[in-house]
Amino acid sequence: MTAGEIDVRAEMRDFYEVEAALETRGAAVGRRVATCAEFVDAVAAMRRPGAARVLDVGAGPGTDAATFVEAGLAYVGMDLAVGNARLAARSGVAVVPGSLFDLPFADRSFDALWTMSTLMHVPEAELPLALAEIRRVLRPGALIGVGQWGGPLGDIFGDTAISGHRRLFSLRAADVNRSLLESLGTCRRFDVWDVGPEQWEYHFAVLELA
């Protein structure tokens, strides 16, 4: 890992720690709410013995947690920012601090994984490392729900939401994101939502782990 890569990850952590301290993260809205409910239904339909265990990577303060918990699923969130773990605990939600590149969980611990607006912060060259970690903690046949911003702009730095802090956005074309994700298994669904700024689009996929 180069010094530049370390700086990118440190910048990301700093951004989300400040966001957590300011408590500016809003609730899930719009299409994300319906999409999460549909994914929860699909996980519940797996009917594995006991409550299915779901890992939410990049959970923030547990933005989507209630939808999983109310369905009787065993929810655990993981987020880069310690501050978000603290906010989640205040609401009675289990979120642990950790890195996408070194998930703090044992092999084959979860029946499903949900990650929204997280993989877009991973450069394409590093994404296989992150996907390998995702694969490691999932059981065979696990369902994976992935949402991320994409488009033709490549790696850019942006976001003025918090003055003095920036984030890397790796905006990949839909066919590139789909191909990368299919290294995990069968793609059950791949949607493109044209809902962002000019040349930005949102990609949502559901995969079944091979």
PyMOL commands that place a pseudoatom at each C-alpha (Angstrom):
pseudoatom trace, name=CA, resn=MET, resi=1, chain=A, elem=C, hetatm=0, pos=[0.000, 0.000, 0.000]
pseudoatom trace, name=CA, resn=THR, resi=2, chain=A, elem=C, hetatm=0, pos=[1.386, 3.425, -0.947]
pseudoatom trace, name=CA, resn=ALA, resi=3, chain=A, elem=C, hetatm=0, pos=[1.419, 6.520, 1.236]
pseudoatom trace, name=CA, resn=GLY, resi=4, chain=A, elem=C, hetatm=0, pos=[-1.201, 7.984, -1.081]
pseudoatom trace, name=CA, resn=GLU, resi=5, chain=A, elem=C, hetatm=0, pos=[-3.545, 5.055, -0.464]
pseudoatom trace, name=CA, resn=ILE, resi=6, chain=A, elem=C, hetatm=0, pos=[-3.083, 5.412, 3.291]
pseudoatom trace, name=CA, resn=ASP, resi=7, chain=A, elem=C, hetatm=0, pos=[-3.959, 9.103, 3.015]
pseudoatom trace, name=CA, resn=VAL, resi=8, chain=A, elem=C, hetatm=0, pos=[-7.148, 8.334, 1.070]
pseudoatom trace, name=CA, resn=ARG, resi=9, chain=A, elem=C, hetatm=0, pos=[-8.355, 5.928, 3.745]
pseudoatom trace, name=CA, resn=ALA, resi=10, chain=A, elem=C, hetatm=0, pos=[-7.396, 8.345, 6.519]
pseudoatom trace, name=CA, resn=GLU, resi=11, chain=A, elem=C, hetatm=0, pos=[-9.305, 11.135, 4.805]
pseudoatom trace, name=CA, resn=MET, resi=12, chain=A, elem=C, hetatm=0, pos=[-12.343, 8.901, 4.530]
pseudoatom trace, name=CA, resn=ARG, resi=13, chain=A, elem=C, hetatm=0, pos=[-12.199, 8.016, 8.207]
pseudoatom trace, name=CA, resn=ASP, resi=14, chain=A, elem=C, hetatm=0, pos=[-11.767, 11.661, 9.190]
pseudoatom trace, name=CA, resn=PHE, resi=15, chain=A, elem=C, hetatm=0, pos=[-14.789, 12.695, 7.105]
pseudoatom trace, name=CA, resn=TYR, resi=16, chain=A, elem=C, hetatm=0, pos=[-17.097, 10.170, 8.719]
pseudoatom trace, name=CA, resn=GLU, resi=17, chain=A, elem=C, hetatm=0, pos=[-15.816, 10.803, 12.229]
pseudoatom trace, name=CA, resn=VAL, resi=18, chain=A, elem=C, hetatm=0, pos=[-16.612, 14.506, 11.804]
pseudoatom trace, name=CA, resn=GLU, resi=19, chain=A, elem=C, hetatm=0, pos=[-20.008, 13.673, 10.291]
pseudoatom trace, name=CA, resn=ALA, resi=20, chain=A, elem=C, hetatm=0, pos=[-20.768, 11.435, 13.272]
pseudoatom trace, name=CA, resn=ALA, resi=21, chain=A, elem=C, hetatm=0, pos=[-19.684, 14.126, 15.733]
pseudoatom trace, name=CA, resn=LEU, resi=22, chain=A, elem=C, hetatm=0, pos=[-21.965, 16.632, 13.997]
pseudoatom trace, name=CA, resn=GLU, resi=23, chain=A, elem=C, hetatm=0, pos=[-24.799, 14.051, 13.800]
pseudoatom trace, name=CA, resn=THR, resi=24, chain=A, elem=C, hetatm=0, pos=[-25.704, 15.225, 10.309]
pseudoatom trace, name=CA, resn=ARG, resi=25, chain=A, elem=C, hetatm=0, pos=[-26.465, 11.819, 8.761]
pseudoatom trace, name=CA, resn=GLY, resi=26, chain=A, elem=C, hetatm=0, pos=[-30.108, 11.749, 7.740]
pseudoatom trace, name=CA, resn=ALA, resi=27, chain=A, elem=C, hetatm=0, pos=[-32.542, 8.859, 7.660]
pseudoatom trace, name=CA, resn=ALA, resi=28, chain=A, elem=C, hetatm=0, pos=[-32.867, 6.623, 4.618]
pseudoatom trace, name=CA, resn=VAL, resi=29, chain=A, elem=C, hetatm=0, pos=[-35.320, 8.045, 2.086]
pseudoatom trace, name=CA, resn=GLY, resi=30, chain=A, elem=C, hetatm=0, pos=[-36.798, 7.384, -1.332]
pseudoatom trace, name=CA, resn=ARG, resi=31, chain=A, elem=C, hetatm=0, pos=[-35.998, 4.328, -3.383]
pseudoatom trace, name=CA, resn=ARG, resi=32, chain=A, elem=C, hetatm=0, pos=[-33.444, 3.103, -0.852]
pseudoatom trace, name=CA, resn=VAL, resi=33, chain=A, elem=C, hetatm=0, pos=[-36.205, 2.411, 1.671]
pseudoatom trace, name=CA, resn=ALA, resi=34, chain=A, elem=C, hetatm=0, pos=[-38.227, 0.237, -0.708]
pseudoatom trace, name=CA, resn=THR, resi=35, chain=A, elem=C, hetatm=0, pos=[-35.116, -1.523, -2.014]
pseudoatom trace, name=CA, resn=CYS, resi=36, chain=A, elem=C, hetatm=0, pos=[-33.973, -2.376, 1.512]
pseudoatom trace, name=CA, resn=ALA, resi=37, chain=A, elem=C, hetatm=0, pos=[-37.418, -3.810, 2.327]
pseudoatom trace, name=CA, resn=GLU, resi=38, chain=A, elem=C, hetatm=0, pos=[-37.297, -5.973, -0.806]
pseudoatom trace, name=CA, resn=PHE, resi=39, chain=A, elem=C, hetatm=0, pos=[-33.848, -7.261, 0.112]
pseudoatom trace, name=CA, resn=VAL, resi=40, chain=A, elem=C, hetatm=0, pos=[-34.985, -8.050, 3.652]
pseudoatom trace, name=CA, resn=ASP, resi=41, chain=A, elem=C, hetatm=0, pos=[-37.899, -10.060, 2.244]
pseudoatom trace, name=CA, resn=ALA, resi=42, chain=A, elem=C, hetatm=0, pos=[-35.489, -12.037, 0.056]
pseudoatom trace, name=CA, resn=VAL, resi=43, chain=A, elem=C, hetatm=0, pos=[-33.214, -12.799, 3.020]
pseudoatom trace, name=CA, resn=ALA, resi=44, chain=A, elem=C, hetatm=0, pos=[-36.159, -13.811, 5.207]
pseudoatom trace, name=CA, resn=ALA, resi=45, chain=A, elem=C, hetatm=0, pos=[-37.351, -16.162, 2.455]
pseudoatom trace, name=CA, resn=MET, resi=46, chain=A, elem=C, hetatm=0, pos=[-34.090, -18.109, 2.624]
pseudoatom trace, name=CA, resn=ARG, resi=47, chain=A, elem=C, hetatm=0, pos=[-35.551, -19.887, 5.699]
pseudoatom trace, name=CA, resn=ARG, resi=48, chain=A, elem=C, hetatm=0, pos=[-32.250, -21.029, 7.158]
pseudoatom trace, name=CA, resn=PRO, resi=49, chain=A, elem=C, hetatm=0, pos=[-32.350, -22.495, 10.687]
pseudoatom trace, name=CA, resn=GLY, resi=50, chain=A, elem=C, hetatm=0, pos=[-32.585, -19.722, 13.258]
pseudoatom trace, name=CA, resn=ALA, resi=51, chain=A, elem=C, hetatm=0, pos=[-32.565, -16.011, 12.509]
pseudoatom trace, name=CA, resn=ALA, resi=52, chain=A, elem=C, hetatm=0, pos=[-30.468, -15.213, 9.452]
pseudoatom trace, name=CA, resn=ARG, resi=53, chain=A, elem=C, hetatm=0, pos=[-27.393, -13.148, 10.355]
pseudoatom trace, name=CA, resn=VAL, resi=54, chain=A, elem=C, hetatm=0, pos=[-26.949, -10.010, 8.242]
pseudoatom trace, name=CA, resn=LEU, resi=55, chain=A, elem=C, hetatm=0, pos=[-23.839, -7.830, 8.064]
pseudoatom trace, name=CA, resn=ASP, resi=56, chain=A, elem=C, hetatm=0, pos=[-24.270, -4.198, 7.017]
pseudoatom trace, name=CA, resn=VAL, resi=57, chain=A, elem=C, hetatm=0, pos=[-20.927, -2.839, 5.742]
pseudoatom trace, name=CA, resn=GLY, resi=58, chain=A, elem=C, hetatm=0, pos=[-20.656, 0.940, 5.891]
pseudoatom trace, name=CA, resn=ALA, resi=59, chain=A, elem=C, hetatm=0, pos=[-23.647, 1.021, 8.204]
pseudoatom trace, name=CA, resn=GLY, resi=60, chain=A, elem=C, hetatm=0, pos=[-23.167, 4.560, 9.472]
pseudoatom trace, name=CA, resn=PRO, resi=61, chain=A, elem=C, hetatm=0, pos=[-25.121, 4.932, 12.718]
pseudoatom trace, name=CA, resn=GLY, resi=62, chain=A, elem=C, hetatm=0, pos=[-27.387, 2.044, 11.658]
pseudoatom trace, name=CA, resn=THR, resi=63, chain=A, elem=C, hetatm=0, pos=[-29.248, 3.874, 8.892]
pseudoatom trace, name=CA, resn=ASP, resi=64, chain=A, elem=C, hetatm=0, pos=[-31.001, 0.757, 7.591]
pseudoatom trace, name=CA, resn=ALA, resi=65, chain=A, elem=C, hetatm=0, pos=[-30.912, -1.336, 10.762]
pseudoatom trace, name=CA, resn=ALA, resi=66, chain=A, elem=C, hetatm=0, pos=[-34.575, -1.047, 11.734]
pseudoatom trace, name=CA, resn=THR, resi=67, chain=A, elem=C, hetatm=0, pos=[-35.794, -2.699, 8.527]
pseudoatom trace, name=CA, resn=PHE, resi=68, chain=A, elem=C, hetatm=0, pos=[-33.698, -5.798, 9.245]
pseudoatom trace, name=CA, resn=VAL, resi=69, chain=A, elem=C, hetatm=0, pos=[-34.425, -5.947, 12.966]
pseudoatom trace, name=CA, resn=GLU, resi=70, chain=A, elem=C, hetatm=0, pos=[-38.184, -5.555, 12.533]
pseudoatom trace, name=CA, resn=ALA, resi=71, chain=A, elem=C, hetatm=0, pos=[-38.138, -8.552, 10.167]
pseudoatom trace, name=CA, resn=GLY, resi=72, chain=A, elem=C, hetatm=0, pos=[-36.593, -10.707, 12.894]
pseudoatom trace, name=CA, resn=LEU, resi=73, chain=A, elem=C, hetatm=0, pos=[-33.150, -10.877, 11.293]
pseudoatom trace, name=CA, resn=ALA, resi=74, chain=A, elem=C, hetatm=0, pos=[-29.966, -10.815, 13.370]
pseudoatom trace, name=CA, resn=TYR, resi=75, chain=A, elem=C, hetatm=0, pos=[-28.393, -7.506, 12.325]
pseudoatom trace, name=CA, resn=VAL, resi=76, chain=A, elem=C, hetatm=0, pos=[-24.780, -6.417, 12.822]
pseudoatom trace, name=CA, resn=GLY, resi=77, chain=A, elem=C, hetatm=0, pos=[-23.389, -3.238, 11.307]
pseudoatom trace, name=CA, resn=MET, resi=78, chain=A, elem=C, hetatm=0, pos=[-19.758, -2.347, 10.619]
pseudoatom trace, name=CA, resn=ASP, resi=79, chain=A, elem=C, hetatm=0, pos=[-18.531, 1.177, 9.963]
pseudoatom trace, name=CA, resn=LEU, resi=80, chain=A, elem=C, hetatm=0, pos=[-15.216, 2.931, 9.496]
pseudoatom trace, name=CA, resn=ALA, resi=81, chain=A, elem=C, hetatm=0, pos=[-16.064, 5.617, 12.066]
pseudoatom trace, name=CA, resn=VAL, resi=82, chain=A, elem=C, hetatm=0, pos=[-15.972, 4.867, 15.774]
pseudoatom trace, name=CA, resn=GLY, resi=83, chain=A, elem=C, hetatm=0, pos=[-18.361, 7.784, 16.206]
pseudoatom trace, name=CA, resn=ASN, resi=84, chain=A, elem=C, hetatm=0, pos=[-21.025, 6.023, 14.162]
pseudoatom trace, name=CA, resn=ALA, resi=85, chain=A, elem=C, hetatm=0, pos=[-20.706, 2.916, 16.339]
pseudoatom trace, name=CA, resn=ARG, resi=86, chain=A, elem=C, hetatm=0, pos=[-21.321, 5.115, 19.372]
pseudoatom trace, name=CA, resn=LEU, resi=87, chain=A, elem=C, hetatm=0, pos=[-24.372, 6.749, 17.790]
pseudoatom trace, name=CA, resn=ALA, resi=88, chain=A, elem=C, hetatm=0, pos=[-25.785, 3.341, 16.881]
pseudoatom trace, name=CA, resn=ALA, resi=89, chain=A, elem=C, hetatm=0, pos=[-25.276, 2.032, 20.433]
pseudoatom trace, name=CA, resn=ARG, resi=90, chain=A, elem=C, hetatm=0, pos=[-27.219, 5.007, 21.746]
pseudoatom trace, name=CA, resn=SER, resi=91, chain=A, elem=C, hetatm=0, pos=[-30.144, 3.791, 19.643]
pseudoatom trace, name=CA, resn=GLY, resi=92, chain=A, elem=C, hetatm=0, pos=[-29.715, 0.170, 20.707]
pseudoatom trace, name=CA, resn=VAL, resi=93, chain=A, elem=C, hetatm=0, pos=[-28.242, -0.898, 17.347]
pseudoatom trace, name=CA, resn=ALA, resi=94, chain=A, elem=C, hetatm=0, pos=[-25.164, -3.137, 17.067]
pseudoatom trace, name=CA, resn=VAL, resi=95, chain=A, elem=C, hetatm=0, pos=[-22.534, -1.421, 14.901]
pseudoatom trace, name=CA, resn=VAL, resi=96, chain=A, elem=C, hetatm=0, pos=[-18.842, -2.153, 15.363]
pseudoatom trace, name=CA, resn=PRO, resi=97, chain=A, elem=C, hetatm=0, pos=[-15.938, -0.052, 14.048]
pseudoatom trace, name=CA, resn=GLY, resi=98, chain=A, elem=C, hetatm=0, pos=[-13.756, -1.681, 11.409]
pseudoatom trace, name=CA, resn=SER, resi=99, chain=A, elem=C, hetatm=0, pos=[-12.312, -1.641, 7.905]
pseudoatom trace, name=CA, resn=LEU, resi=100, chain=A, elem=C, hetatm=0, pos=[-13.785, -3.089, 4.745]
pseudoatom trace, name=CA, resn=PHE, resi=101, chain=A, elem=C, hetatm=0, pos=[-10.325, -4.501, 4.019]
pseudoatom trace, name=CA, resn=ASP, resi=102, chain=A, elem=C, hetatm=0, pos=[-10.109, -6.329, 7.359]
pseudoatom trace, name=CA, resn=LEU, resi=103, chain=A, elem=C, hetatm=0, pos=[-13.617, -7.170, 8.524]
pseudoatom trace, name=CA, resn=PRO, resi=104, chain=A, elem=C, hetatm=0, pos=[-13.593, -7.943, 12.280]
pseudoatom trace, name=CA, resn=PHE, resi=105, chain=A, elem=C, hetatm=0, pos=[-15.575, -11.174, 11.917]
pseudoatom trace, name=CA, resn=ALA, resi=106, chain=A, elem=C, hetatm=0, pos=[-14.843, -14.880, 11.602]
pseudoatom trace, name=CA, resn=ASP, resi=107, chain=A, elem=C, hetatm=0, pos=[-15.035, -16.770, 8.315]
pseudoatom trace, name=CA, resn=ARG, resi=108, chain=A, elem=C, hetatm=0, pos=[-18.542, -17.729, 7.162]
pseudoatom trace, name=CA, resn=SER, resi=109, chain=A, elem=C, hetatm=0, pos=[-20.264, -15.763, 9.919]
pseudoatom trace, name=CA, resn=PHE, resi=110, chain=A, elem=C, hetatm=0, pos=[-23.190, -14.304, 7.950]
pseudoatom trace, name=CA, resn=ASP, resi=111, chain=A, elem=C, hetatm=0, pos=[-26.081, -15.410, 5.749]
pseudoatom trace, name=CA, resn=ALA, resi=112, chain=A, elem=C, hetatm=0, pos=[-26.400, -12.068, 3.966]
pseudoatom trace, name=CA, resn=LEU, resi=113, chain=A, elem=C, hetatm=0, pos=[-24.573, -8.785, 3.467]
pseudoatom trace, name=CA, resn=TRP, resi=114, chain=A, elem=C, hetatm=0, pos=[-25.926, -5.307, 2.770]
pseudoatom trace, name=CA, resn=THR, resi=115, chain=A, elem=C, hetatm=0, pos=[-23.719, -2.382, 1.752]
pseudoatom trace, name=CA, resn=MET, resi=116, chain=A, elem=C, hetatm=0, pos=[-24.969, 0.950, 0.462]
pseudoatom trace, name=CA, resn=SER, resi=117, chain=A, elem=C, hetatm=0, pos=[-22.852, 3.835, -0.852]
pseudoatom trace, name=CA, resn=THR, resi=118, chain=A, elem=C, hetatm=0, pos=[-19.610, 2.293, 0.407]
pseudoatom trace, name=CA, resn=LEU, resi=119, chain=A, elem=C, hetatm=0, pos=[-17.870, 0.435, -2.434]
pseudoatom trace, name=CA, resn=MET, resi=120, chain=A, elem=C, hetatm=0, pos=[-17.915, 3.646, -4.499]
pseudoatom trace, name=CA, resn=HIS, resi=121, chain=A, elem=C, hetatm=0, pos=[-15.177, 4.921, -2.190]
pseudoatom trace, name=CA, resn=VAL, resi=122, chain=A, elem=C, hetatm=0, pos=[-12.872, 2.015, -3.128]
pseudoatom trace, name=CA, resn=PRO, resi=123, chain=A, elem=C, hetatm=0, pos=[-10.581, 2.489, -6.155]
pseudoatom trace, name=CA, resn=GLU, resi=124, chain=A, elem=C, hetatm=0, pos=[-11.073, -0.164, -8.833]
pseudoatom trace, name=CA, resn=ALA, resi=125, chain=A, elem=C, hetatm=0, pos=[-7.576, -1.591, -8.276]
pseudoatom trace, name=CA, resn=GLU, resi=126, chain=A, elem=C, hetatm=0, pos=[-8.386, -2.236, -4.598]
pseudoatom trace, name=CA, resn=LEU, resi=127, chain=A, elem=C, hetatm=0, pos=[-11.918, -3.527, -5.043]
pseudoatom trace, name=CA, resn=PRO, resi=128, chain=A, elem=C, hetatm=0, pos=[-10.907, -7.201, -5.462]
pseudoatom trace, name=CA, resn=LEU, resi=129, chain=A, elem=C, hetatm=0, pos=[-9.336, -7.036, -1.973]
pseudoatom trace, name=CA, resn=ALA, resi=130, chain=A, elem=C, hetatm=0, pos=[-12.575, -5.703, -0.497]
pseudoatom trace, name=CA, resn=LEU, resi=131, chain=A, elem=C, hetatm=0, pos=[-14.691, -8.278, -2.335]
pseudoatom trace, name=CA, resn=ALA, resi=132, chain=A, elem=C, hetatm=0, pos=[-12.418, -11.076, -1.091]
pseudoatom trace, name=CA, resn=GLU, resi=133, chain=A, elem=C, hetatm=0, pos=[-13.069, -9.949, 2.490]
pseudoatom trace, name=CA, resn=ILE, resi=134, chain=A, elem=C, hetatm=0, pos=[-16.801, -9.869, 1.825]
pseudoatom trace, name=CA, resn=ARG, resi=135, chain=A, elem=C, hetatm=0, pos=[-16.636, -13.411, 0.460]
pseudoatom trace, name=CA, resn=ARG, resi=136, chain=A, elem=C, hetatm=0, pos=[-14.631, -14.592, 3.484]
pseudoatom trace, name=CA, resn=VAL, resi=137, chain=A, elem=C, hetatm=0, pos=[-17.267, -13.683, 6.068]
pseudoatom trace, name=CA, resn=LEU, resi=138, chain=A, elem=C, hetatm=0, pos=[-20.256, -15.065, 4.131]
pseudoatom trace, name=CA, resn=ARG, resi=139, chain=A, elem=C, hetatm=0, pos=[-21.692, -18.559, 4.087]
pseudoatom trace, name=CA, resn=PRO, resi=140, chain=A, elem=C, hetatm=0, pos=[-22.250, -20.352, 0.739]
pseudoatom trace, name=CA, resn=GLY, resi=141, chain=A, elem=C, hetatm=0, pos=[-25.442, -19.186, -0.934]
pseudoatom trace, name=CA, resn=ALA, resi=142, chain=A, elem=C, hetatm=0, pos=[-25.488, -15.899, 0.987]
pseudoatom trace, name=CA, resn=LEU, resi=143, chain=A, elem=C, hetatm=0, pos=[-27.372, -12.966, -0.500]
pseudoatom trace, name=CA, resn=ILE, resi=144, chain=A, elem=C, hetatm=0, pos=[-25.495, -9.717, -1.115]
pseudoatom trace, name=CA, resn=GLY, resi=145, chain=A, elem=C, hetatm=0, pos=[-27.166, -6.340, -1.684]
pseudoatom trace, name=CA, resn=VAL, resi=146, chain=A, elem=C, hetatm=0, pos=[-24.854, -3.629, -3.034]
pseudoatom trace, name=CA, resn=GLY, resi=147, chain=A, elem=C, hetatm=0, pos=[-25.650, -0.024, -3.856]
pseudoatom trace, name=CA, resn=GLN, resi=148, chain=A, elem=C, hetatm=0, pos=[-23.077, 2.474, -5.092]
pseudoatom trace, name=CA, resn=TRP, resi=149, chain=A, elem=C, hetatm=0, pos=[-22.766, 5.624, -7.123]
pseudoatom trace, name=CA, resn=GLY, resi=150, chain=A, elem=C, hetatm=0, pos=[-21.233, 5.114, -10.572]
pseudoatom trace, name=CA, resn=GLY, resi=151, chain=A, elem=C, hetatm=0, pos=[-20.774, 6.746, -13.924]
pseudoatom trace, name=CA, resn=PRO, resi=152, chain=A, elem=C, hetatm=0, pos=[-17.995, 7.630, -16.370]
pseudoatom trace, name=CA, resn=LEU, resi=153, chain=A, elem=C, hetatm=0, pos=[-15.994, 10.058, -14.235]
pseudoatom trace, name=CA, resn=GLY, resi=154, chain=A, elem=C, hetatm=0, pos=[-13.479, 7.631, -12.692]
pseudoatom trace, name=CA, resn=ASP, resi=155, chain=A, elem=C, hetatm=0, pos=[-11.624, 8.516, -9.494]
pseudoatom trace, name=CA, resn=ILE, resi=156, chain=A, elem=C, hetatm=0, pos=[-12.473, 11.999, -8.282]
pseudoatom trace, name=CA, resn=PHE, resi=157, chain=A, elem=C, hetatm=0, pos=[-12.211, 13.850, -5.010]
pseudoatom trace, name=CA, resn=GLY, resi=158, chain=A, elem=C, hetatm=0, pos=[-15.191, 15.803, -3.930]
pseudoatom trace, name=CA, resn=ASP, resi=159, chain=A, elem=C, hetatm=0, pos=[-17.882, 16.682, -1.471]
pseudoatom trace, name=CA, resn=THR, resi=160, chain=A, elem=C, hetatm=0, pos=[-18.153, 20.004, 0.249]
pseudoatom trace, name=CA, resn=ALA, resi=161, chain=A, elem=C, hetatm=0, pos=[-20.676, 18.697, 2.770]
pseudoatom trace, name=CA, resn=ILE, resi=162, chain=A, elem=C, hetatm=0, pos=[-18.121, 19.157, 5.542]
pseudoatom trace, name=CA, resn=SER, resi=163, chain=A, elem=C, hetatm=0, pos=[-15.725, 22.061, 5.104]
pseudoatom trace, name=CA, resn=GLY, resi=164, chain=A, elem=C, hetatm=0, pos=[-12.066, 21.035, 5.009]
pseudoatom trace, name=CA, resn=HIS, resi=165, chain=A, elem=C, hetatm=0, pos=[-12.791, 17.338, 4.428]
pseudoatom trace, name=CA, resn=ARG, resi=166, chain=A, elem=C, hetatm=0, pos=[-12.987, 15.375, 1.200]
pseudoatom trace, name=CA, resn=ARG, resi=167, chain=A, elem=C, hetatm=0, pos=[-13.773, 11.864, 0.020]
pseudoatom trace, name=CA, resn=LEU, resi=168, chain=A, elem=C, hetatm=0, pos=[-12.616, 9.753, -2.905]
pseudoatom trace, name=CA, resn=PHE, resi=169, chain=A, elem=C, hetatm=0, pos=[-15.377, 8.659, -5.275]
pseudoatom trace, name=CA, resn=SER, resi=170, chain=A, elem=C, hetatm=0, pos=[-14.502, 5.883, -7.737]
pseudoatom trace, name=CA, resn=LEU, resi=171, chain=A, elem=C, hetatm=0, pos=[-17.274, 6.271, -10.296]
pseudoatom trace, name=CA, resn=ARG, resi=172, chain=A, elem=C, hetatm=0, pos=[-17.274, 3.229, -12.560]
pseudoatom trace, name=CA, resn=ALA, resi=173, chain=A, elem=C, hetatm=0, pos=[-19.548, 2.443, -15.510]
pseudoatom trace, name=CA, resn=ALA, resi=174, chain=A, elem=C, hetatm=0, pos=[-22.455, 0.074, -14.869]
pseudoatom trace, name=CA, resn=ASP, resi=175, chain=A, elem=C, hetatm=0, pos=[-20.955, -2.776, -16.894]
pseudoatom trace, name=CA, resn=VAL, resi=176, chain=A, elem=C, hetatm=0, pos=[-17.676, -2.461, -14.983]
pseudoatom trace, name=CA, resn=ASN, resi=177, chain=A, elem=C, hetatm=0, pos=[-19.386, -2.539, -11.582]
pseudoatom trace, name=CA, resn=ARG, resi=178, chain=A, elem=C, hetatm=0, pos=[-21.511, -5.499, -12.593]
pseudoatom trace, name=CA, resn=SER, resi=179, chain=A, elem=C, hetatm=0, pos=[-18.513, -7.441, -13.881]
pseudoatom trace, name=CA, resn=LEU, resi=180, chain=A, elem=C, hetatm=0, pos=[-16.533, -6.776, -10.699]
pseudoatom trace, name=CA, resn=LEU, resi=181, chain=A, elem=C, hetatm=0, pos=[-19.418, -7.831, -8.458]
pseudoatom trace, name=CA, resn=GLU, resi=182, chain=A, elem=C, hetatm=0, pos=[-20.063, -11.003, -10.439]
pseudoatom trace, name=CA, resn=SER, resi=183, chain=A, elem=C, hetatm=0, pos=[-16.745, -12.324, -9.140]
pseudoatom trace, name=CA, resn=LEU, resi=184, chain=A, elem=C, hetatm=0, pos=[-18.785, -13.054, -5.990]
pseudoatom trace, name=CA, resn=GLY, resi=185, chain=A, elem=C, hetatm=0, pos=[-21.470, -15.152, -7.645]
pseudoatom trace, name=CA, resn=THR, resi=186, chain=A, elem=C, hetatm=0, pos=[-24.703, -15.029, -9.622]
pseudoatom trace, name=CA, resn=CYS, resi=187, chain=A, elem=C, hetatm=0, pos=[-26.244, -11.618, -10.234]
pseudoatom trace, name=CA, resn=ARG, resi=188, chain=A, elem=C, hetatm=0, pos=[-29.975, -11.814, -9.500]
pseudoatom trace, name=CA, resn=ARG, resi=189, chain=A, elem=C, hetatm=0, pos=[-30.653, -8.140, -10.106]
pseudoatom trace, name=CA, resn=PHE, resi=190, chain=A, elem=C, hetatm=0, pos=[-28.819, -5.095, -11.435]
pseudoatom trace, name=CA, resn=ASP, resi=191, chain=A, elem=C, hetatm=0, pos=[-30.570, -1.723, -11.605]
pseudoatom trace, name=CA, resn=VAL, resi=192, chain=A, elem=C, hetatm=0, pos=[-29.313, 1.661, -12.768]
pseudoatom trace, name=CA, resn=TRP, resi=193, chain=A, elem=C, hetatm=0, pos=[-31.006, 4.699, -11.251]
pseudoatom trace, name=CA, resn=ASP, resi=194, chain=A, elem=C, hetatm=0, pos=[-30.352, 8.006, -12.986]
pseudoatom trace, name=CA, resn=VAL, resi=195, chain=A, elem=C, hetatm=0, pos=[-30.896, 10.087, -9.861]
pseudoatom trace, name=CA, resn=GLY, resi=196, chain=A, elem=C, hetatm=0, pos=[-27.665, 11.986, -9.229]
pseudoatom trace, name=CA, resn=PRO, resi=197, chain=A, elem=C, hetatm=0, pos=[-25.711, 14.990, -10.473]
pseudoatom trace, name=CA, resn=GLU, resi=198, chain=A, elem=C, hetatm=0, pos=[-24.800, 15.186, -14.149]
pseudoatom trace, name=CA, resn=GLN, resi=199, chain=A, elem=C, hetatm=0, pos=[-23.082, 11.939, -15.266]
pseudoatom trace, name=CA, resn=TRP, resi=200, chain=A, elem=C, hetatm=0, pos=[-23.663, 10.327, -11.854]
pseudoatom trace, name=CA, resn=GLU, resi=201, chain=A, elem=C, hetatm=0, pos=[-25.964, 7.314, -11.596]
pseudoatom trace, name=CA, resn=TYR, resi=202, chain=A, elem=C, hetatm=0, pos=[-26.788, 4.824, -8.867]
pseudoatom trace, name=CA, resn=HIS, resi=203, chain=A, elem=C, hetatm=0, pos=[-26.170, 1.104, -9.317]
pseudoatom trace, name=CA, resn=PHE, resi=204, chain=A, elem=C, hetatm=0, pos=[-27.930, -1.492, -7.182]
pseudoatom trace, name=CA, resn=ALA, resi=205, chain=A, elem=C, hetatm=0, pos=[-27.243, -5.221, -7.394]
pseudoatom trace, name=CA, resn=VAL, resi=206, chain=A, elem=C, hetatm=0, pos=[-28.335, -8.373, -5.618]
pseudoatom trace, name=CA, resn=LEU, resi=207, chain=A, elem=C, hetatm=0, pos=[-26.031, -11.364, -5.892]
pseudoatom trace, name=CA, resn=GLU, resi=208, chain=A, elem=C, hetatm=0, pos=[-26.047, -14.922, -4.594]
pseudoatom trace, name=CA, resn=LEU, resi=209, chain=A, elem=C, hetatm=0, pos=[-22.652, -16.034, -3.340]
pseudoatom trace, name=CA, resn=ALA, resi=210, chain=A, elem=C, hetatm=0, pos=[-21.214, -18.907, -5.327]
for i in range(1, 210): cmd.bond("trace and resi %d" % i, "trace and resi %d" % (i + 1))
show_as sticks, trace
zoom trace
